[in-house]
Amino acid sequence: MARLEPIKSLTTLTSDTVPSSGKVCGKCYDLRSVSTSNLEVFAVVATGLLYYVFKYLGARSVFIITAVCFWLVFIYNHAKNDSTAMDNWGFRGKNLSRCFLTATLLSVPISVTMAGFASSRGKLTFPAHAWILLALYPIWGIIQQFLVQALVVRNLARSSLALSPASIVLIGATVFAMAHLNNLRLLLGTFGLGLVFVPLYLRYRNLWPLGLYHGWLGTFFYFWILHRDPWSKLLKGIIFH
C-alpha cells in the first residue's frame, strides 16, 4: 500500500514548475512555449464561453459531445507529436496511488457530509441508474480536470508571471467554478472542489484520480445537494455537466 505523504505547504507546491531565473526544468523560455501556453489558456476560456452559448440555444448535449471530441483530438495530436505531453499533463502512472489515496481521504468526508445533508431533509436517494452515472460522469470529469489543471493551472505555474502558489490555486478554483454562474450551489461547490483539487494536482501531477472523483462527487452533488436526477436530463438528450 502506498504511503500517504502530507500535502506540502502552498509555498512549495509548485517548486518544480515555477520558473527560476527564466528557466523551467533547465530549459529557457522561448516565444514558442509562451505562445503555446497562451493559446491553450485562450482555448479553455473559449470553451467556457461556448458552453453558455450552447446552453442559451438549448443544445448542451451538442456542446458536451463537441467539446469532448475536440479535446480528445487535441490530446491525441499533441501526444503523437510530443512523447512527453501525456506525462507532463498528468496522464501518467507516477504518483497515481498517492494521489488516489489522498483524494479518497478528502472526498469520503465530503461525500458523507452531502449524504448527511440529504438525509436531514429526507431526500437521501440513490436509484439503480446512479451506478451508470458513476461510470459515465468521470469521463467528462477527466476532460474538465484536463482543461483546468493541465492547460490553465500548469501553464500559470510555469509562466513568467511569478504568481504565488496561493494565487494559482484561487485562479484555478475560479476558472473551475465559472461554468456554473447560473447556479449558486454549483458555483460554490465547484469553487470549493477547486480549492481541494488544484493543490492535489500541483503536488502529485496526476489527473486520473481528480477526474474520477470529479465524476463521483458531481453525481452525489446532483442527487443529494441539488436534489436533481441527471439521468432524466440524459434521457431528454441533455447531458449533465
C-alpha positions as CSV (number, residue, x, y, z in Angstrom):
1,M,0.0,0.0,0.0
2,A,1.3,3.4,-0.9
3,R,2.5,5.5,1.9
4,L,0.5,8.7,2.2
5,E,2.6,11.8,2.3
6,P,1.3,15.1,3.7
7,I,0.5,17.8,1.2
8,K,3.2,20.4,1.3
9,S,2.5,24.0,2.1
10,L,1.4,26.2,-0.8
11,T,4.9,27.8,-0.9
12,T,6.4,24.5,-2.0
13,L,3.6,23.0,-4.1
14,T,4.9,24.4,-7.4
15,S,8.6,24.3,-6.7
16,D,9.2,22.1,-9.8
17,T,7.3,24.3,-12.1
18,V,7.6,28.0,-11.2
19,P,10.4,29.4,-13.3
20,S,13.7,30.4,-11.6
21,S,15.9,32.8,-13.5
22,G,13.8,32.4,-16.5
23,K,14.1,28.6,-16.7
24,V,11.9,25.6,-16.3
25,C,13.5,22.2,-15.8
26,G,16.7,23.7,-17.0
27,K,15.3,25.0,-20.3
28,C,14.9,28.6,-21.1
29,Y,11.6,30.0,-22.0
30,D,11.2,30.8,-25.7
31,L,8.5,32.7,-27.6
32,R,7.1,29.4,-28.9
33,S,6.4,27.9,-25.5
34,V,4.9,31.2,-24.2
35,S,2.7,31.4,-27.3
36,T,1.5,27.8,-26.9
37,S,0.7,28.3,-23.3
38,N,-1.3,31.4,-24.1
39,L,-3.2,29.7,-26.8
40,E,-4.1,26.8,-24.5
41,V,-5.5,29.1,-21.9
42,F,-7.4,31.0,-24.5
43,A,-8.9,27.8,-25.8
44,V,-10.1,26.8,-22.3
45,V,-11.7,30.3,-21.9
46,A,-13.3,29.9,-25.4
47,T,-14.7,26.5,-24.4
48,G,-16.3,28.0,-21.3
49,L,-17.8,30.8,-23.3
50,L,-19.2,28.4,-25.9
51,Y,-20.8,26.4,-23.1
52,Y,-23.0,29.4,-22.3
53,V,-23.8,30.0,-26.0
54,F,-24.9,26.4,-26.5
55,K,-26.8,26.4,-23.2
56,Y,-28.7,29.5,-24.3
57,L,-29.6,27.7,-27.5
58,G,-30.8,24.7,-25.5
59,A,-28.1,22.5,-27.0
60,R,-25.9,21.5,-24.1
61,S,-25.7,17.9,-25.3
62,V,-24.2,19.1,-28.6
63,F,-21.7,21.2,-26.7
64,I,-20.6,18.3,-24.5
65,I,-20.1,16.0,-27.4
66,T,-18.3,18.6,-29.5
67,A,-16.1,19.6,-26.6
68,V,-15.1,16.1,-25.7
69,C,-14.3,15.2,-29.3
70,F,-12.3,18.4,-29.9
71,W,-10.2,18.0,-26.8
72,L,-9.7,14.2,-27.3
73,V,-8.3,15.1,-30.8
74,F,-6.2,17.8,-29.3
75,I,-4.8,15.4,-26.7
76,Y,-4.1,12.7,-29.4
77,N,-2.4,15.1,-31.8
78,H,-0.1,16.6,-29.1
79,A,0.7,13.2,-27.7
80,K,1.5,12.0,-31.2
81,N,3.9,14.8,-31.8
82,D,5.4,15.1,-28.3
83,S,6.1,11.8,-26.4
84,T,6.3,13.7,-23.1
85,A,2.9,15.5,-23.4
86,M,0.8,13.0,-21.6
87,D,3.2,12.7,-18.7
88,N,3.6,16.5,-18.4
89,W,-0.2,17.0,-18.4
90,G,-0.8,14.3,-15.7
91,F,-2.0,11.3,-17.7
92,R,0.6,9.1,-16.1
93,G,1.2,6.4,-13.6
94,K,3.6,8.3,-11.5
95,N,2.1,9.3,-8.1
96,L,-1.1,7.6,-9.1
97,S,-1.6,5.6,-5.9
98,R,-0.5,8.5,-3.7
99,C,-2.8,11.0,-5.4
100,F,-5.7,8.5,-5.4
101,L,-5.2,7.8,-1.7
102,T,-5.1,11.5,-0.8
103,A,-8.1,12.3,-3.0
104,T,-10.0,9.4,-1.4
105,L,-9.3,10.6,2.2
106,L,-10.5,14.1,1.2
107,S,-13.5,13.0,-0.9
108,V,-15.0,10.5,1.5
109,P,-15.8,13.1,4.2
110,I,-17.2,15.4,1.5
111,S,-19.5,12.6,0.3
112,V,-20.6,11.7,3.8
113,T,-21.4,15.4,4.5
114,M,-23.5,15.6,1.4
115,A,-25.3,12.3,2.3
116,G,-26.0,13.7,5.8
117,F,-27.4,16.9,4.3
118,A,-29.8,15.0,2.1
119,S,-30.8,12.6,4.9
120,S,-31.6,15.5,7.2
121,R,-34.1,16.7,4.6
122,G,-35.5,13.3,3.8
123,K,-34.0,13.3,0.3
124,L,-31.2,10.8,0.5
125,T,-31.8,8.8,-2.7
126,F,-29.6,6.7,-4.9
127,P,-31.5,5.0,-7.7
128,A,-30.2,2.0,-9.6
129,H,-29.3,4.0,-12.6
130,A,-27.0,6.2,-10.5
131,W,-24.4,3.4,-10.9
132,I,-24.4,4.2,-14.7
133,L,-23.8,7.8,-13.9
134,L,-20.9,6.9,-11.7
135,A,-19.4,5.1,-14.6
136,L,-20.0,7.8,-17.2
137,Y,-19.5,11.1,-15.4
138,P,-15.8,10.6,-14.7
139,I,-15.2,10.6,-18.5
140,W,-16.4,14.2,-18.7
141,G,-14.7,14.9,-15.3
142,I,-11.3,13.9,-16.7
143,I,-11.8,16.3,-19.6
144,Q,-12.7,19.1,-17.3
145,Q,-9.8,18.5,-15.0
146,F,-7.5,18.4,-18.0
147,L,-8.7,21.8,-19.1
148,V,-8.5,23.4,-15.7
149,Q,-5.4,21.7,-14.3
150,A,-3.2,20.8,-17.3
151,L,-4.0,23.8,-19.5
152,V,-4.6,26.6,-17.0
153,V,-3.1,25.7,-13.7
154,R,0.1,24.1,-15.1
155,N,0.6,27.0,-17.6
156,L,0.2,29.6,-14.8
157,A,2.6,27.7,-12.6
158,R,5.3,27.6,-15.3
159,S,4.7,31.1,-16.7
160,S,6.9,34.1,-16.2
161,L,4.1,35.9,-14.3
162,A,5.7,34.8,-11.0
163,L,2.3,34.2,-9.4
164,S,2.3,32.9,-5.9
165,P,1.1,29.3,-5.4
166,A,-1.9,30.6,-3.4
167,S,-2.9,32.9,-6.3
168,I,-2.6,29.9,-8.7
169,V,-5.0,27.9,-6.5
170,L,-7.5,30.7,-6.3
171,I,-7.4,31.3,-10.1
172,G,-7.7,27.6,-10.8
173,A,-10.7,27.2,-8.5
174,T,-12.3,30.3,-10.0
175,V,-11.9,29.0,-13.6
176,F,-13.4,25.7,-12.5
177,A,-16.4,27.4,-11.0
178,M,-17.1,29.9,-13.8
179,A,-19.1,27.3,-15.8
180,H,-21.7,27.4,-13.1
181,L,-22.6,31.0,-12.7
182,N,-26.3,30.3,-13.2
183,N,-26.5,28.1,-10.1
184,L,-25.2,29.4,-6.7
185,R,-24.9,25.9,-5.1
186,L,-22.9,24.6,-8.1
187,L,-20.8,27.7,-8.2
188,L,-19.9,27.4,-4.5
189,G,-19.5,23.6,-4.8
190,T,-17.1,23.7,-7.8
191,F,-15.1,26.6,-6.3
192,G,-14.7,24.6,-3.1
193,L,-13.7,21.5,-5.0
194,G,-11.2,23.5,-7.0
195,L,-9.6,24.7,-3.7
196,V,-9.0,21.0,-3.0
197,F,-8.1,19.6,-6.4
198,V,-5.7,22.3,-7.6
199,P,-3.3,21.7,-4.7
200,L,-3.6,18.0,-5.3
201,Y,-2.6,18.5,-9.0
202,L,0.3,20.7,-8.1
203,R,1.5,18.2,-5.6
204,Y,1.1,15.0,-7.5
205,R,0.7,16.0,-11.1
206,N,-1.8,13.2,-11.8
207,L,-5.2,13.8,-13.4
208,W,-6.8,10.3,-13.2
209,P,-8.0,10.4,-9.5
210,L,-9.1,14.0,-9.9
211,G,-11.3,13.2,-12.9
212,L,-12.6,10.1,-11.2
213,Y,-13.7,11.9,-8.1
214,H,-14.9,14.9,-10.1
215,G,-17.4,12.5,-11.6
216,W,-18.4,10.7,-8.4
217,L,-18.7,13.8,-6.3
218,G,-20.6,15.5,-9.1
219,T,-23.1,12.6,-9.2
220,F,-23.6,12.8,-5.4
221,F,-23.9,16.6,-5.5
222,Y,-26.7,16.4,-8.1
223,F,-28.7,13.8,-6.1
224,W,-28.1,15.0,-2.6
225,I,-27.5,18.7,-2.8
226,L,-29.4,19.9,-5.8
227,H,-32.0,17.1,-5.5
228,R,-31.9,16.6,-9.2
229,D,-31.6,13.5,-11.3
230,P,-29.1,13.9,-14.1
231,W,-30.3,10.7,-15.7
232,S,-33.6,12.3,-16.5
233,K,-31.8,15.1,-18.4
234,L,-29.7,12.5,-20.2
235,L,-32.8,10.7,-21.4
236,K,-34.1,14.1,-22.7
237,G,-30.9,14.5,-24.7
238,I,-29.3,16.9,-22.3
239,I,-26.0,15.6,-21.0
240,F,-25.2,16.5,-17.4
241,H,-22.2,18.8,-16.8
